[in-house]
């Protein structure tokens, strides 16, 4: 008999137990058992166990692990086309859901594109990924080099969408017009389908209702990325009021979409005078996942905490931070080597907010707290946001616009000395593919930049 975290399995009942757990959508428990089986018998790679593990990871939305499993399966069983398809889907989702630009993964998509036959979605997905991470020149090159695939593997909608995205780089106004036309076609179709659904319900035609609702959802799924791309043109110009107007025009169709609600929350938050309204959009997203709060994006949690603070709901902010801290502690106990950044990012955002408002004493203390312990919290992204606060402090001190206690300067110097020690192997910039000039490796470290910042602070202290 095997026991794994309160799961008892009798000998000979592994298969039955695993399939029962999957049927009941208890994927995390099934993953424990499957990983135990694969670890216990490393010389015997079970196709069934690996395939089920990949399936569970996919439905847990752990697309990185799903892609790794399916990649292994495609290597072991290259003749099975379904594994290539599932690998392509998992890899696409893993890359699409990253918070920062991926430094690898594209070559794996290109490898799949070279297979015969290749998964049909791969061509369009690779183009979408290039556009999402703003490698528009690579998207344009792929389109030019594979013109023969365009009409075979791209729907007219996807072709028009990609064309507008690439046009955006040379003519934002022309791209906006293209997105507007594409969006208008979708809105017209959504209104027609709404009417079809209403009439079918009046006629008690359940089959027609079902078909029309399915088609409506498919059109809506295609429309939302068009809407977001159109809004992004004004977002990049920091014209947030115009972005809000674009979203309000679409409320009739999109008010049930989590993607739409999340982006509305972001644009309200960025206007800095609508924190109460932003809270109304962020809260349902967080409460929906409250029992697994680390599944919520760290920036969403951070923005909700700031919105609470800016509307004098400090108790709610503290309660949310305690919840995050508790879950992080539990996860750290279960997996001591795993790096977790949620509470760190929340503290960073709050610290940045106070620094921006001129309260450096409290803001800097929050930033310092956010990176403790340094061996787990100091990374490329966290350093980027932390150093902005320190550089802002240094600039304002140099201009004699503010004064701070000597104890604050000493706290900053001590923090930077810790960053010197722990930042030797932490890059300050992730070099992007096809960069013309590489940065000197000795200067591309947190250690180097923290020494510079410390030298500036010491210089100011002696003035």
C-alpha positions, 0 to 999 in steps of 0.5 A: 500500500502506498500513502501520499498526503492522505491518499491511500492506494492499495497494491494493484489499484493505481490505475483505478485510483488515478483515473478516478481522481482525474474523473473527479478533476482532482488533478493535483492529487493525480500528479502526486501519484504519477510523479511518484510512479515515474520517480520510483521507476526511472529506467521504465518510462511509462507512456501511459503515466507520462501522458496522463501527467501531461494531461493533468498539468494541462488542465491545472493550467501548469503549461510549462510542465505540460509542455515538458511532458509532451516534449518528452513524449514527442521524443520517445514516440515521434510517430504519434502526431497527437503528442506534437499537437498537444506539445504545440498547444502547451508550449504556446500557452506557456509562452503566452502566459509569461509575465516577461519576454521569454528568452527561449521557447521560440526555437521550439515552436520553429522546430515544430513548424519544421515537422512533417506534418506540423501541428496546424495551429503552430504557424498562427501561434508562432506569429501571435507570440512574436507580436505579443512580445513585440518581435514584429520584424520576426513576425513579418519575416515569417509571413514573408518567408511562408506566404504559401502557408498563409491562406492554408493555415491562417483564417481571414480574421487572424490574417487581418489581426496580425496585419494590423499588429504589424502595421502598428509599428509603422503607423499606429493611426492606420493600425487603429483604423484596421482594428476598428474595422475588424472590431466593428465586424465582430460587434455586428456579428455578435448583435446578430447572434444575440438576436438569433438566441433571443428568437430561438428561446422564444420559439423554444428551439433548444438546439438552435439556442445551443448552436447560436450561443456556441457561435456567439462565444467563439466570435467573442473569443476572437473579438477580445484580442482585437479590442485589447490590441486596439486599446493598447495603442492608446495605452502605450501613449499613456492616454488612459482615459481614451483606453477607458472609453474604448472598454466602455463601448464594449461593455455590452458584450464583454462585461462577463469576460475576466480578461476584459474586467482585468484590463478595465481594472488596470486602466482605472488604476493607472488614472490615479484618481479612480482607485475605488472603481479599480477596487470594484474590478480587482476584488472579484478576481482576487476573491474568486481565487482566494483559497489559492491566492498565489494563482492570482498574478502578483501585480493584480494583488499589488494593485488591489493593495495599493487601491485599498491604501489609497481609499483608506482601507488599510485593514483590507490591505493588511489582511490581503498581505497576511493571506499572501504571506501565509500561503507563501510560507506554506509553499516554502515549507512544501518546496524550500527551493522554489522562488516565490515573488508575490509578497515581494512584488506587493511590497515593491509596488507599495514602496514605489507608491510611497516613494513617488509620493515623497515619503521615502522613509517608509517607501524605501523601508518597504522596498528593502523588506520586499527583497528579504531574504535576498537569496530568494527574492533578488532577481532581474525584475525585482532589482529593476523596480527596487533600483528605480526607488533608490535612484529617485531618492539619490536624484532628489537628495542631489538636487536638495529637494528632500532631506532624510535621516542619516539612519535612512541613508545607512539603511540604504547603504547596508541594503546595497551591500547585501545586494553586492553579495547576493547579486553576483550572478543576477543579471540586470538586463535579460539580453534579447535575441538579435541584439546588435551589441552585447552588454559587457558581462561584468556590468550586467550584474546587480553587484555592479549596479549596487556598487554604483548606487552605494558610491553615489549615496556615500558621495551625497552623504559627504556633501 
